[in-house]
Amino acid sequence: MAALAETPHFKSASRTQDSILAPLERRTLNWLAARIPQSINSDHLTVLGAAGMIGAGLSFWLARWNRWALLGVVLCLAINWFGDSLDGTLARFRNQQRPRYGFYVDHIIDAVGAFCLLAGLALSGFVSSWVAASMLITFYLLSIECYLATYTLSNFSLSHFKLSPTELRILLAVGAVVLMFKPHVHLAGRHFLLFDVGGVIGTAGMLAIFAVSTFRNSVRLYREERLK
């Protein structure tokens, strides 16, 4: 009982963020954090970010009947960025950090949000179900690798190859706008859904990142814990 009553030791992981837009994003988030009313806290922003991702999935689904709903995708992705990116910044700005709670809740919500987004995209008819499923599975694989690396190496990488969730949101928003006018593309004399092509490229990219990160971190851990 005494052991159960002890407060668990927790070492907060360092954060690595070196994406293309990271310097601009950091300044923007700090500027916003200084102006958020005191009545709004990080939990409010986390909920807002989750609502934005769910809304993006719903907007994709509604676009099956009305392509103007794709503008809702763009708006909801912006809302998701605002809530999901600012909640941690606000906690650090106000010195109200809860590392374990924040890390756990934020990434559980990310997992649910990714499912909602890709489920809505699959239901929209703008992408094949197998492509949407492949993207979701690969995203989960990459997330698991990232979380394990955070635990074992005490470093949480927010970006890979100069790309972070912010850049991916922008690419998805641009793709949603293009989708309104050109849902199909022609490659090598064949007819494909635009998001099938983008989804296959995205899946291949995430698999490559997963493979490189897994190999690199496994080698590092092996060297750090080499048997004598």
GURO-254103 format. One record per atom (N, C-alpha, C): residue in one letter; x, y, z. Coordinates in steps of 0.02 Angstrom, whole numbers, padded with zeros to 5 digits, always signed. Example, Ala and Ser with C-alpha at 12.3 -4.5 7.8 and 13.67 -1.06 7.14 Angstrom:
BEGIN
A+00660-00284+00390
A+00615-00225+00390
A+00660-00165+00390
S+00642-00112+00354
S+00684-00053+00357
S+00645+00002+00394
// end
This chain:
BEGIN
M+00041-00060+00000
M+00000+00000+00000
M+00043+00063+00000
A+00099+00059+00038
A+00143+00117+00041
A+00173+00132-00028
A+00190+00077-00064
A+00218+00087-00131
A+00167+00117-00178
L+00104+00097-00172
L+00053+00124-00215
L+00039+00197-00200
A+00052+00217-00139
A+00038+00286-00120
A+00092+00334-00142
E+00150+00308-00163
E+00204+00352-00185
E+00187+00387-00250
T+00209+00449-00256
T+00200+00485-00319
T+00249+00459-00370
P+00226+00438-00429
P+00272+00409-00478
P+00320+00461-00505
H+00383+00440-00513
H+00433+00486-00541
H+00421+00493-00615
F+00424+00554-00639
F+00412+00567-00710
F+00464+00616-00735
K+00499+00597-00788
K+00548+00640-00819
K+00518+00667-00883
S+00508+00732-00885
S+00478+00763-00944
S+00527+00759-01003
A+00502+00738-01061
A+00545+00731-01120
A+00557+00799-01152
S+00616+00807-01181
S+00630+00867-01220
S+00591+00865-01285
R+00577+00923-01313
R+00537+00928-01373
R+00581+00952-01431
T+00576+00917-01488
T+00613+00936-01548
T+00563+00957-01602
Q+00570+01019-01624
Q+00525+01046-01676
Q+00567+01087-01724
D+00582+01058-01782
D+00624+01093-01831
D+00591+01092-01900
S+00525+01099-01902
S+00490+01099-01966
S+00500+01165-02002
I+00476+01167-02063
I+00485+01227-02106
I+00454+01289-02073
L+00395+01281-02046
L+00359+01339-02019
L+00369+01348-01944
A+00411+01307-01913
A+00418+01308-01840
A+00435+01378-01811
P+00483+01415-01839
P+00499+01481-01809
P+00439+01529-01811
L+00405+01532-01868
L+00347+01576-01875
L+00290+01552-01829
E+00280+01486-01828
E+00226+01459-01786
E+00239+01473-01712
R+00301+01466-01691
R+00319+01478-01621
R+00304+01550-01600
R+00323+01597-01643
R+00311+01667-01627
R+00235+01681-01626
T+00199+01652-01673
T+00127+01663-01676
T+00092+01635-01614
L+00111+01575-01594
L+00079+01544-01536
L+00095+01582-01471
N+00156+01606-01465
N+00173+01646-01405
N+00134+01711-01404
W+00126+01741-01463
W+00086+01803-01467
W+00014+01790-01447
L-00014+01735-01471
L-00083+01718-01455
L-00091+01701-01381
A-00043+01663-01354
A-00047+01643-01283
A-00049+01703-01237
A-00013+01755-01255
A-00012+01815-01213
A-00077+01853-01214
R-00121+01837-01262
R-00183+01874-01270
R-00246+01832-01258
I-00237+01770-01239
I-00294+01728-01223
I-00324+01749-01155
P-00389+01761-01151
P-00420+01780-01087
P-00407+01729-01032
Q-00402+01752-00970
Q-00388+01707-00914
Q-00443+01656-00904
S-00503+01671-00928
S-00559+01625-00919
S-00553+01563-00964
I-00506+01566-01012
I-00494+01510-01058
I-00430+01475-01037
N-00433+01409-01028
N-00373+01372-01009
N-00355+01320-01062
S-00302+01282-01049
S-00278+01234-01098
S-00329+01179-01113
D-00367+01159-01063
D-00418+01107-01075
D-00470+01131-01125
H-00490+01194-01120
H-00538+01222-01168
H-00510+01218-01239
L-00446+01234-01246
L-00415+01233-01312
L-00408+01162-01338
T-00394+01115-01293
T-00389+01045-01314
T-00456+01020-01341
V-00510+01037-01307
V-00576+01018-01330
V-00592+01051-01397
L-00573+01114-01404
L-00584+01150-01467
L-00546+01116-01524
G-00483+01096-01511
G-00444+01062-01563
G-00476+00997-01583
A-00501+00959-01534
A-00534+00895-01549
A-00597+00906-01590
A-00635+00958-01572
A-00696+00974-01610
A-00679+00992-01682
G-00623+01027-01692
G-00603+01046-01759
G-00587+00985-01802
M-00552+00936-01774
M-00535+00876-01813
M-00598+00835-01829
I-00642+00829-01780
I-00706+00793-01792
I-00746+00829-01845
G-00747+00896-01840
G-00783+00936-01890
G-00755+00928-01960
A-00688+00921-01964
A-00657+00910-02030
A-00680+00844-02060
G-00684+00792-02019
G-00709+00728-02043
G-00782+00732-02065
L-00823+00766-02026
L-00893+00774-02044
L-00901+00815-02109
S-00858+00865-02117
S-00861+00906-02177
S-00843+00866-02239
F-00792+00823-02233
F-00776+00778-02289
F-00836+00734-02306
W-00868+00707-02256
W-00926+00663-02267
W-00982+00700-02301
L-00997+00761-02278
L-01051+00801-02308
L-01034+00822-02379
A-00970+00826-02395
A-00949+00844-02463
A-00969+00792-02514
R-00989+00733-02491
R-01013+00681-02536
R-01074+00705-02575
W-01113+00749-02543
W-01175+00775-02573
W-01168+00848-02595
N-01122+00885-02563
N-01113+00955-02581
N-01039+00973-02573
R-01005+00986-02628
R-00933+00998-02625
R-00914+01063-02588
W-00963+01108-02579
W-00948+01169-02541
W-00931+01153-02469
A-00951+01093-02446
A-00933+01072-02378
A-00858+01065-02369
L-00822+01060-02424
L-00749+01055-02419
L-00718+01119-02391
L-00753+01176-02398
L-00730+01237-02366
L-00734+01230-02290
G-00782+01189-02267
G-00787+01174-02196
G-00726+01136-02171
V-00697+01094-02215
V-00636+01058-02197
V-00580+01107-02182
V-00572+01157-02225
V-00520+01208-02216
V-00530+01245-02150
L-00592+01266-02138
L-00606+01302-02075
L-00593+01258-02014
C-00615+01196-02016
C-00607+01152-01959
C-00534+01134-01947
L-00494+01128-02000
L-00423+01116-01991
L-00389+01176-01958
A-00412+01237-01975
A-00385+01296-01943
A-00404+01297-01868
I-00465+01277-01853
I-00487+01273-01783
I-00446+01221-01746
N-00434+01164-01779
N-00394+01112-01748
N-00324+01136-01733
W-00293+01171-01781
W-00226+01198-01770
W-00226+01245-01711
F-00275+01289-01707
F-00278+01339-01654
F-00281+01304-01586
G-00327+01257-01578
G-00335+01224-01514
G-00279+01176-01497
D-00260+01134-01546
D-00211+01081-01533
D-00141+01109-01524
S-00124+01162-01559
S-00057+01190-01555
S-00050+01239-01497
L-00104+01271-01478
L-00100+01324-01428
L-00109+01299-01357
D-00139+01240-01347
D-00152+01218-01278
D-00088+01209-01238
G-00038+01176-01267
G+00025+01167-01232
G+00063+01232-01224
T+00062+01274-01276
T+00096+01339-01272
T+00066+01381-01216
L+00000+01381-01210
L-00033+01419-01157
L-00014+01393-01088
A-00011+01327-01080
A+00009+01298-01016
A+00080+01318-00997
R+00126+01317-01046
R+00194+01338-01031
R+00199+01412-01018
F+00160+01452-01055
F+00161+01524-01046
F+00137+01544-00976
R+00087+01509-00951
R+00058+01524-00885
R+00091+01483-00829
N+00141+01442-00846
N+00174+01399-00798
N+00123+01355-00763
Q+00078+01325-00802
Q+00027+01280-00776
Q+00032+01212-00810
Q+00093+01188-00817
Q+00104+01126-00854
Q+00085+01064-00812
R+00055+01016-00847
R+00040+00950-00818
R+00065+00899-00868
P+00130+00883-00865
P+00162+00844-00919
P+00129+00777-00934
R+00114+00738-00881
R+00085+00671-00893
R+00014+00677-00920
Y-00026+00718-00886
Y-00095+00727-00908
Y-00098+00755-00978
G-00060+00807-00991
G-00061+00840-01056
G-00039+00793-01112
F+00015+00757-01101
F+00041+00711-01153
F-00010+00656-01167
Y-00037+00627-01114
Y-00084+00571-01122
Y-00148+00593-01157
V-00180+00644-01131
V-00244+00666-01159
V-00236+00692-01230
D-00183+00731-01242
D-00173+00760-01308
D-00166+00707-01361
H-00130+00653-01346
H-00117+00603-01397
H-00172+00551-01403
I-00210+00541-01350
I-00271+00501-01357
I-00319+00537-01404
I-00326+00602-01394
I-00370+00642-01438
I-00344+00642-01509
D-00279+00644-01519
D-00250+00642-01586
D-00269+00576-01621
A-00267+00521-01583
A-00284+00456-01612
A-00357+00453-01633
V-00401+00479-01590
V-00472+00480-01606
V-00486+00528-01664
G-00452+00585-01663
G-00461+00634-01716
G-00440+00608-01784
A-00384+00572-01786
A-00361+00543-01850
A-00412+00493-01876
F-00441+00453-01831
F-00492+00405-01852
F-00553+00442-01882
C-00576+00494-01847
C-00635+00532-01871
C-00621+00565-01938
L-00562+00594-01946
L-00544+00628-02008
L-00543+00579-02066
L-00509+00522-02058
L-00502+00475-02113
L-00565+00435-02125
A-00605+00425-02073
A-00670+00393-02083
A-00715+00438-02125
G-00716+00503-02109
G-00755+00550-02148
G-00731+00554-02220
L-00665+00552-02229
L-00637+00554-02297
L-00656+00492-02336
A-00654+00433-02303
A-00673+00371-02337
A-00747+00372-02356
L-00789+00399-02312
L-00861+00403-02326
L-00878+00454-02379
S-00832+00500-02392
S-00846+00553-02441
S-00848+00527-02512
G-00813+00472-02525
G-00809+00446-02593
G-00752+00477-02633
F-00715+00525-02602
F-00659+00557-02636
F-00594+00517-02630
V-00596+00464-02591
V-00537+00421-02584
V-00562+00349-02575
S-00523+00302-02599
S-00541+00232-02590
S-00534+00212-02517
S-00577+00167-02495
S-00576+00146-02425
S-00509+00116-02406
W-00479+00077-02452
W-00415+00045-02435
W-00359+00096-02427
V-00363+00151-02465
V-00312+00203-02458
V-00320+00239-02391
A-00383+00255-02373
A-00396+00287-02309
A-00374+00242-02252
A-00389+00177-02256
A-00368+00130-02204
A-00292+00125-02199
S-00259+00125-02257
S-00186+00122-02257
S-00155+00183-02224
M-00183+00242-02238
M-00158+00303-02206
M-00167+00301-02131
L-00225+00277-02109
L-00240+00275-02037
L-00193+00225-02002
I-00185+00166-02030
I-00142+00116-01999
I-00070+00140-01996
T-00047+00171-02050
T+00022+00196-02052
T+00032+00253-02003
F-00019+00296-01996
F-00015+00350-01947
F-00010+00322-01877
Y-00048+00270-01862
Y-00045+00239-01796
Y+00023+00207-01784
L+00051+00174-01835
L+00118+00145-01829
L+00170+00199-01812
L+00167+00254-01848
L+00214+00308-01837
L+00204+00339-01768
S+00142+00345-01747
S+00127+00372-01681
S+00156+00327-01626
I+00146+00262-01633
I+00172+00215-01583
I+00247+00220-01578
E+00280+00223-01636
E+00353+00229-01636
E+00375+00294-01601
C+00339+00348-01614
C+00355+00413-01584
C+00347+00411-01508
Y+00293+00380-01485
Y+00280+00378-01413
Y+00330+00332-01377
L+00349+00277-01409
L+00399+00233-01380
L+00467+00268-01377
A+00483+00306-01429
A+00546+00343-01429
A+00546+00397-01374
T+00487+00428-01364
T+00482+00478-01311
T+00496+00447-01243
Y+00469+00387-01232
Y+00479+00353-01167
Y+00550+00329-01158
T+00579+00299-01210
T+00644+00267-01202
T+00703+00316-01211
L+00693+00369-01249
L+00747+00416-01264
L+00736+00485-01233
S+00678+00495-01202
S+00661+00560-01170
S+00665+00618-01219
N+00645+00604-01280
N+00642+00657-01331
N+00580+00647-01373
F+00539+00700-01375
F+00477+00697-01413
F+00486+00737-01477
S+00488+00702-01533
S+00499+00735-01598
S+00432+00756-01628
L+00423+00821-01638
L+00361+00848-01666
L+00364+00854-01741
S+00421+00840-01771
S+00427+00847-01843
S+00473+00793-01871
H+00464+00778-01934
H+00507+00730-01969
H+00521+00758-02039
F+00584+00760-02057
F+00604+00785-02123
F+00572+00854-02138
K+00576+00898-02088
K+00552+00967-02094
K+00476+00973-02100
L+00440+00920-02086
L+00367+00922-02089
L+00339+00905-02020
S+00288+00943-02000
S+00255+00933-01936
S+00180+00931-01950
P+00138+00918-01900
P+00066+00920-01911
P+00041+00985-01941
T+00075+01041-01928
T+00053+01105-01956
T+00058+01105-02032
E+00116+01084-02058
E+00125+01080-02131
E+00076+01030-02162
L+00064+00975-02127
L+00017+00925-02154
L-00054+00952-02155
R-00073+00992-02106
R-00140+01023-02107
R-00146+01069-02168
I-00093+01108-02181
I-00095+01154-02238
I-00102+01115-02303
L-00063+01061-02311
L-00067+01020-02372
L-00137+00991-02380
L-00167+00968-02324
L-00234+00939-02327
L-00285+00992-02345
A-00278+01052-02317
A-00324+01107-02333
A-00320+01127-02406
V-00259+01131-02432
V-00250+01147-02503
V-00281+01092-02546
G-00270+01029-02526
G-00298+00973-02562
G-00374+00975-02563
A-00404+00996-02506
A-00477+01000-02503
A-00505+01052-02551
V-00469+01108-02558
V-00490+01161-02604
V-00484+01136-02676
V-00428+01103-02692
V-00419+01077-02760
V-00472+01025-02775
L-00491+00986-02723
L-00540+00933-02731
L-00608+00960-02754
M-00623+01022-02737
M-00687+01052-02758
M-00692+01056-02833
F-00637+01065-02867
F-00638+01077-02939
F-00608+01019-02980
K-00565+00980-02948
K-00531+00927-02986
K-00522+00865-02942
P-00574+00824-02935
P-00569+00765-02891
P-00531+00707-02923
H-00516+00712-02988
H-00481+00658-03023
H-00419+00685-03057
V-00371+00640-03068
V-00310+00657-03105
V-00295+00601-03155
H-00257+00618-03205
H-00236+00569-03256
H-00161+00558-03249
L-00141+00496-03239
L-00071+00478-03235
L-00057+00416-03277
A-00007+00422-03319
A+00013+00365-03362
A-00046+00338-03401
G-00088+00384-03424
G-00145+00364-03465
G-00203+00333-03427
R-00200+00337-03360
R-00254+00308-03320
R-00288+00361-03278
H-00348+00345-03255
H-00391+00390-03218
H-00389+00372-03144
F-00370+00419-03100
F-00365+00405-03029
F-00401+00460-02989
L-00424+00441-02929
L-00448+00491-02882
L-00388+00532-02857
L-00396+00597-02853
L-00341+00641-02831
L-00315+00620-02762
F-00361+00606-02716
F-00340+00589-02648
F-00314+00518-02643
D-00329+00475-02692
D-00297+00410-02692
D-00222+00418-02706
V-00206+00461-02754
V-00136+00473-02771
V-00101+00505-02711
G-00132+00558-02683
G-00102+00591-02625
G-00097+00544-02566
G-00148+00502-02556
G-00147+00455-02500
G-00093+00403-02505
V-00082+00377-02565
V-00029+00327-02575
V+00039+00359-02563
I+00048+00420-02589
I+00112+00455-02577
I+00122+00468-02502
G+00068+00491-02469
G+00072+00504-02397
G+00088+00442-02357
T+00055+00387-02375
T+00067+00323-02340
T+00139+00300-02349
A+00164+00306-02411
A+00233+00286-02424
A+00282+00329-02385
G+00267+00394-02381
G+00310+00439-02343
G+00311+00422-02269
M+00252+00408-02240
M+00249+00391-02169
M+00284+00325-02155
L+00277+00277-02201
L+00311+00213-02193
L+00387+00222-02195
A+00410+00266-02239
A+00482+00279-02243
A+00507+00311-02179
I+00469+00360-02153
I+00488+00392-02089
I+00489+00341-02033
F+00438+00298-02032
F+00434+00246-01981
F+00495+00200-01984
A+00513+00178-02044
A+00569+00132-02052
A+00635+00165-02031
V+00646+00227-02053
V+00709+00262-02036
V+00713+00275-01961
S+00658+00299-01932
S+00659+00314-01860
S+00668+00251-01818
T+00634+00197-01838
T+00641+00134-01802
T+00712+00108-01804
F+00742+00109-01863
F+00811+00086-01869
F+00859+00130-01829
R+00852+00195-01837
R+00898+00241-01803
R+00893+00236-01727
N+00831+00233-01701
N+00822+00230-01628
N+00842+00162-01600
S+00831+00108-01639
S+00851+00042-01616
S+00927+00038-01611
V+00962+00065-01660
V+01035+00065-01659
V+01060+00106-01599
R+01030+00164-01588
R+01051+00206-01532
R+01041+00171-01466
L+00983+00140-01456
L+00969+00106-01393
L+01015+00045-01384
Y+01029+00010-01439
Y+01074-00048-01435
Y+01143-00026-01411
R+01167+00030-01439
R+01234+00054-01420
R+01235+00079-01348
E+01181+00111-01326
E+01178+00137-01259
E+01170+00082-01206
E+01142+00025-01227
E+01132-00031-01180
E+01166-00094-01205
R+01225-00085-01231
R+01264-00142-01257
R+01282-00189-01200
L+01274-00253-01212
L+01292-00303-01162
L+01369-00309-01158
K+01394-00313-01097
K+01466-00318-01087
K+01491-00389-01103
// end
